[in-house]
């Protein structure tokens, strides 16, 4: 019983609010890509942040380089209950969080490059105002994560570069809900943390110096979370999904660049928790993005981009209050100002238009019917220093 409760709470933690890209995949690994809605990141290799997107891109980063970035997320989430006599809608359950990241790139030999990335791939802070109709399912959810990703890249030839790395991910989670039997009692709280090891790899084909095609893969990770439910120790195993990305970067002329990307995330594997299948019924999801860079001058570069994120939640019956997720479209803009040959400041902003999504989710014989409405705003800043 405790293991099942922990599994359900961890599922809620990772998915509550539909954070910032479809499900809980964050779109904030660096600010230089935010202005393009992260189009073409597995091929662009603009800076040391390529450690996360495609480690093979390290061969295109000159000298030693340090990147420091931070992205602020502001999510708005509201539930409109079909029952006017319900306890309430929970108000605006979204909260603001900040995700920092740091990257380093250096030289091992003329053809081998080293990189290191530290970032937060997951992050949620959501709190419903009680009393509300779904208070026995979720009242608050908080997660913080840290990922450390060292990698190596090798220039195999003038046309091909390959790279690979290891990633260690640590999660801290806290979720609360009210007791279904006695809602006036104290919240049922779960706290837990866990670390897991994964890997990523990629390849870039450079056709002529003006066109690059990149393919990258990031593995799934199995987590063995230790936590407490109702004062008793509990543990649960669960998988986070893998991702495949195929990207294009093309320089049309000295001023214009075009970027494109298609990414598949294996959400269908996420519904198996310690050999128990949850009722979420997620499906694999696709993300499509397109971006343009305009180099106005030696100092200024401007960026725009759009992206379409497909939700892994297939219908209203499987849209729980812990995952009010739906298809969304991103519109992004940003730019870069170069302070000198080795220093630059990047900035970006993205707005997520989320489709209104109905929920008819049943749990313990009760069905919560209503409409979820949400939107997301991301603002990122980045400083790049070469030496």
ZAMARGU-4260 file (C-alpha; in steps of 0.2 Angstrom, whole numbers, plus 5000, padded with zeros to 4 digits):
<rodrens>
0) 5000/5000/5000 | 5014/5012/5005 | 5024/5008/4989 | 5008/5011/4978 | 5005/5028/4987
5) 5023/5033/4984 | 5022/5028/4966 | 5006/5038/4963 | 5013/5053/4973 | 5029/5053/4962
10) 5019/5052/4946 | 5010/5068/4952 | 5026/5076/4957 | 5034/5074/4940 | 5019/5079/4930
15) 5008/5091/4940 | 5005/5107/4931 | 5012/5101/4914 | 5026/5112/4918 | 5034/5120/4903
20) 5035/5108/4888 | 5024/5093/4885 | 5022/5083/4901 | 5037/5088/4913 | 5051/5090/4900
25) 5058/5108/4903 | 5063/5120/4889 | 5077/5129/4898 | 5093/5121/4896 | 5101/5137/4890
30) 5095/5154/4885 | 5104/5155/4868 | 5092/5142/4862 | 5077/5149/4870 | 5074/5162/4857
35) 5073/5149/4844 | 5061/5138/4854 | 5076/5126/4855 | 5075/5122/4836 | 5090/5113/4829
40) 5099/5112/4845 | 5107/5095/4841 | 5115/5102/4826 | 5118/5121/4830 | 5132/5119/4843
45) 5133/5137/4847 | 5141/5136/4864 | 5146/5124/4878 | 5127/5121/4881 | 5128/5108/4867
50) 5134/5096/4881 | 5116/5093/4885 | 5108/5094/4867 | 5122/5084/4858 | 5139/5081/4865
55) 5146/5079/4847 | 5144/5098/4845 | 5159/5101/4857 | 5171/5100/4842 | 5163/5116/4836
60) 5166/5126/4852 | 5183/5135/4851 | 5195/5135/4865 | 5189/5134/4883 | 5172/5141/4886
65) 5161/5144/4902 | 5142/5146/4900 | 5131/5152/4915 | 5112/5153/4912 | 5096/5155/4921
70) 5078/5153/4916 | 5063/5159/4926 | 5047/5149/4923 | 5029/5156/4927 | 5015/5144/4924
75) 4997/5148/4926 | 4985/5134/4929 | 4966/5134/4933 | 4953/5121/4934 | 4935/5125/4930
80) 4924/5112/4939 | 4908/5106/4930 | 4899/5105/4946 | 4894/5122/4953 | 4891/5115/4970
85) 4909/5108/4972 | 4922/5113/4985 | 4930/5125/4973 | 4942/5126/4958 | 4959/5128/4967
90) 4963/5145/4961 | 4979/5148/4951 | 4989/5133/4955 | 5004/5138/4945 | 5020/5145/4953
95) 5036/5153/4947 | 5053/5144/4948 | 5070/5148/4942 | 5082/5135/4934 | 5100/5138/4933
100) 5113/5129/4922 | 5132/5130/4920 | 5142/5122/4906 | 5161/5121/4902 | 5170/5115/4886
105) 5189/5112/4885 | 5202/5104/4874 | 5210/5087/4877 | 5219/5085/4860 | 5216/5095/4843
110) 5202/5082/4839 | 5195/5077/4856 | 5185/5089/4867 | 5179/5088/4884 | 5163/5096/4891
115) 5153/5097/4908 | 5135/5102/4911 | 5126/5105/4927 | 5107/5109/4925 | 5090/5106/4932
120) 5080/5096/4919 | 5065/5094/4930 | 5056/5107/4941 | 5039/5110/4947 | 5031/5121/4960
125) 5012/5119/4961 | 4999/5123/4975 | 4980/5122/4974 | 4970/5134/4986 | 4960/5123/4998
130) 4946/5118/4999 | 4945/5112/4981 | 4936/5098/4972 | 4952/5088/4970 | 4960/5091/4987
135) 4960/5072/4991 | 4971/5069/4975 | 4983/5084/4976 | 4985/5100/4986 | 5004/5104/4982
140) 5018/5097/4973 | 5036/5103/4973 | 5052/5095/4964 | 5070/5101/4962 | 5082/5091/4952
145) 5101/5092/4948 | 5109/5084/4934 | 5128/5082/4931 | 5134/5077/4913 | 5152/5075/4908
150) 5155/5071/4890 | 5168/5069/4877 | 5168/5073/4858 | 5179/5067/4844 | 5181/5074/4827
155) 5182/5058/4817 | 5184/5067/4800 | 5181/5084/4792 | 5163/5078/4790 | 5159/5068/4805
160) 5159/5072/4824 | 5153/5060/4837 | 5151/5062/4856 | 5145/5053/4872 | 5143/5057/4890
165) 5136/5050/4907 | 5123/5059/4917 | 5119/5058/4936 | 5102/5065/4941 | 5096/5069/4958
170) 5078/5072/4962 | 5070/5080/4978 | 5051/5078/4979 | 5038/5084/4991 | 5019/5081/4988
175) 5004/5084/4999 | 4985/5079/4998 | 4971/5079/5011 | 4964/5063/5018 | 4949/5057/5009
180) 4941/5050/5025 | 4945/5066/5036 | 4949/5081/5025 | 4950/5092/5040 | 4965/5082/5047
185) 4983/5086/5043 | 4989/5084/5025 | 4996/5067/5019 | 5014/5072/5015 | 5027/5063/5005
190) 5045/5067/5005 | 5059/5058/4995 | 5075/5059/4985 | 5084/5048/4973 | 5099/5048/4961
195) 5101/5038/4945 | 5114/5036/4931 | 5110/5038/4913 | 5120/5042/4897 | 5118/5053/4881
200) 5127/5052/4864 | 5126/5060/4847 | 5133/5062/4830 | 5134/5078/4818 | 5137/5077/4799
205) 5144/5093/4792 | 5141/5093/4774 | 5150/5109/4768 | 5153/5120/4783 | 5136/5128/4780
210) 5124/5114/4783 | 5125/5102/4798 | 5113/5088/4803 | 5114/5081/4820 | 5106/5066/4829
215) 5106/5064/4848 | 5099/5052/4860 | 5097/5053/4879 | 5094/5037/4889 | 5080/5033/4901
220) 5084/5032/4919 | 5078/5021/4932 | 5075/5029/4949 | 5073/5020/4966 | 5065/5033/4977
225) 5066/5032/4995 | 5053/5041/5004 | 5040/5042/5018 | 5021/5040/5017 | 5011/5044/5033
230) 5027/5042/5043 | 5031/5025/5036 | 5046/5021/5025 | 5043/5016/5007 | 5052/5014/4991
235) 5046/5013/4973 | 5055/5010/4956 | 5051/5020/4940 | 5057/5025/4923 | 5060/5042/4916
240) 5058/5042/4897 | 5072/5042/4884 | 5073/5055/4869 | 5078/5055/4851 | 5082/5071/4842
245) 5085/5075/4824 | 5091/5093/4820 | 5096/5104/4805 | 5107/5119/4805 | 5109/5129/4789
250) 5118/5145/4785 | 5110/5153/4770 | 5122/5168/4769 | 5132/5178/4781 | 5117/5185/4789
255) 5103/5172/4789 | 5103/5154/4797 | 5088/5142/4798 | 5086/5129/4811 | 5074/5114/4813
260) 5071/5100/4825 | 5060/5084/4828 | 5061/5075/4844 | 5052/5060/4850 | 5050/5056/4869
265) 5046/5039/4875 | 5032/5043/4887 | 5024/5026/4884 | 5038/5018/4895 | 5034/5029/4910
270) 5018/5021/4915 | 5026/5006/4922 | 5030/5009/4941 | 5039/4994/4950 | 5029/4982/4939
275) 5013/4990/4942 | 5004/4999/4928 | 4996/5016/4932 | 4980/5022/4924 | 4989/5036/4915
280) 4990/5027/4899 | 5003/5039/4892 | 5009/5038/4873 | 5025/5043/4865 | 5025/5061/4860
285) 5033/5072/4846 | 5040/5089/4847 | 5042/5100/4831 | 5052/5116/4830 | 5058/5129/4818
290) 5069/5144/4820 | 5078/5158/4811 | 5094/5168/4816 | 5098/5185/4809 | 5115/5192/4811
295) 5112/5211/4811 | 5130/5216/4815 | 5146/5209/4822 | 5138/5213/4839 | 5120/5209/4837
300) 5111/5193/4832 | 5092/5191/4833 | 5082/5175/4835 | 5064/5169/4833 | 5056/5152/4833
305) 5040/5142/4835 | 5037/5124/4842 | 5023/5112/4843 | 5023/5100/4858 | 5012/5085/4857
310) 5005/5080/4874 | 5007/5061/4880 | 4990/5062/4888 | 4978/5054/4874 | 4960/5059/4881
315) 4950/5067/4895 | 4948/5050/4905 | 4967/5049/4907 | 4970/5067/4911 | 4971/5067/4930
320) 4972/5083/4941 | 4991/5078/4943 | 4994/5079/4925 | 4982/5092/4917 | 4993/5091/4901
325) 4988/5096/4883 | 4995/5100/4866 | 5004/5117/4866 | 5012/5129/4854 | 5027/5139/4858
330) 5032/5156/4851 | 5049/5162/4855 | 5061/5177/4852 | 5078/5182/4858 | 5095/5188/4854
335) 5113/5189/4858 | 5125/5204/4861 | 5144/5201/4859 | 5154/5210/4871 | 5170/5205/4862
340) 5178/5190/4853 | 5176/5178/4868 | 5161/5185/4878 | 5143/5186/4874 | 5126/5189/4883
345) 5111/5179/4877 | 5093/5182/4881 | 5076/5174/4876 | 5058/5174/4880 | 5045/5160/4875
350) 5026/5160/4878 | 5017/5143/4878 | 4999/5143/4871 | 4991/5128/4879 | 4975/5120/4872
355) 4960/5120/4884 | 4959/5102/4890 | 4944/5093/4898 | 4946/5080/4912 | 4935/5066/4917
360) 4947/5057/4927 | 4941/5043/4939 | 4949/5038/4956 | 4942/5028/4970 | 4925/5028/4961
365) 4924/5047/4960 | 4925/5057/4944 | 4932/5074/4943 | 4924/5083/4928 | 4930/5100/4922
370) 4941/5110/4910 | 4959/5114/4913 | 4966/5131/4906 | 4985/5135/4907 | 4998/5145/4899
375) 5017/5147/4902 | 5030/5161/4901 | 5049/5158/4901 | 5062/5171/4902 | 5081/5167/4901
380) 5098/5175/4902 | 5115/5169/4898 | 5133/5174/4899 | 5146/5166/4889 | 5165/5168/4893
385) 5179/5161/4882 | 5197/5160/4888
</rodrens>
